[in-house]
């Protein structure tokens, strides 16, 4: 997240300098709006991590990020998000025995 903020600030100031010099704006890879939504989603996931718990937060985070990245098939998004969140839950909690917040789901 820190690197994303640094990249956004760098691109913002490069564009500002280019406009002052009368040059064309610096070409931004990808969409600025997409990067801001991505960063905002990561911040929201961080804020709700303890309240919702790891399983639900990781599922909702994956659904949101896949949607932001442009994958339009919602059935695929939900399936991939479910597989990713369950897989990472078992990897971290069951196999590596890392205690993660369970939230109100409680598993």
C-alpha positions in Angstrom: 0.0 0.0 0.0 2.9 2.3 0.8 4.4 1.7 -2.6 1.1 2.4 -4.3 0.8 5.8 -2.5 4.4 6.6 -3.5 3.6 5.7 -7.1 0.5 7.9 -7.2 2.3 10.9 -5.7 5.2 10.5 -8.1 2.8 10.3 -11.1 0.8 13.3 -9.8 3.9 15.5 -9.4 5.3 14.4 -12.8 2.0 15.4 -14.5 2.0 18.7 -12.6 5.6 19.5 -13.8 4.8 18.4 -17.3 1.8 20.7 -17.5 3.9 23.7 -16.1 6.5 23.2 -18.9 3.8 22.9 -21.5 4.5 19.3 -22.3 2.0 16.5 -22.6 1.1 14.8 -19.3 3.1 11.8 -18.3 1.5 8.6 -19.5 0.1 6.7 -16.6 0.2 2.9 -16.9 -3.3 1.5 -16.2 -6.1 3.7 -14.8 -5.6 6.2 -12.0 -9.1 5.6 -10.9 -8.5 1.8 -10.8 -5.4 2.3 -8.7 -7.3 4.6 -6.3 -10.1 2.0 -5.9 -7.5 -0.7 -5.4 -5.8 1.3 -2.7 -9.1 2.3 -1.0 -10.2 -1.4 -1.0 -6.9 -2.4 0.7 -7.4 0.3 3.3 -11.0 -0.8 4.0 -9.9 -4.4 4.3 -7.3 -3.4 6.8 -9.8 -1.4 8.9 -12.4 -4.2 9.0 -9.9 -7.1 9.4 -10.4 -7.6 13.2 -14.1 -6.9 13.1 -15.0 -9.2 10.2 -12.2 -11.7 10.7 -9.8 -13.1 8.3 -12.0 -15.5 6.3 -14.7 -13.0 5.5 -12.3 -10.1 4.9 -10.2 -12.1 2.5 -13.2 -13.3 0.6 -14.7 -9.8 0.3 -11.3 -8.3 -0.6 -10.8 -10.8 -3.4 -14.3 -10.2 -4.8 -13.6 -6.4 -4.8 -10.1 -6.6 -6.2 -11.1 -9.0 -9.0 -14.0 -6.6 -9.9 -11.7 -3.6 -9.9 -9.2 -5.4 -12.1 -11.9 -5.9 -14.7 -13.0 -9.5 -14.4 -16.7 -9.3 -15.3 -17.9 -12.8 -14.7 -19.2 -12.6 -11.2 -19.7 -16.4 -10.8 -16.0 -16.8 -11.5 -15.1 -14.0 -9.2 -17.1 -15.5 -6.3 -15.7 -19.0 -7.0 -12.1 -17.8 -7.2 -12.5 -15.6 -4.1 -14.0 -18.5 -2.1 -11.2 -20.9 -3.2 -8.5 -18.3 -2.4 -9.9 -17.3 1.0 -10.4 -21.0 2.1 -7.1 -22.0 0.8 -5.2 -19.2 2.5 -7.1 -19.8 5.7 -6.1 -23.4 5.8 -2.5 -22.5 4.8 -2.1 -19.9 7.6 -4.3 -21.2 10.4 -4.2 -24.9 10.0 -0.8 -25.6 8.4 1.4 -22.8 9.7 -0.7 -22.4 12.9 -0.8 -18.6 12.7 -3.6 -17.2 14.9 -5.8 -14.9 12.8 -8.9 -13.0 13.9 -12.1 -15.1 13.4 -14.5 -12.2 13.6 -18.2 -12.8 14.1 -18.1 -15.9 11.8 -16.1 -17.8 14.4 -14.5 -20.7 12.5 
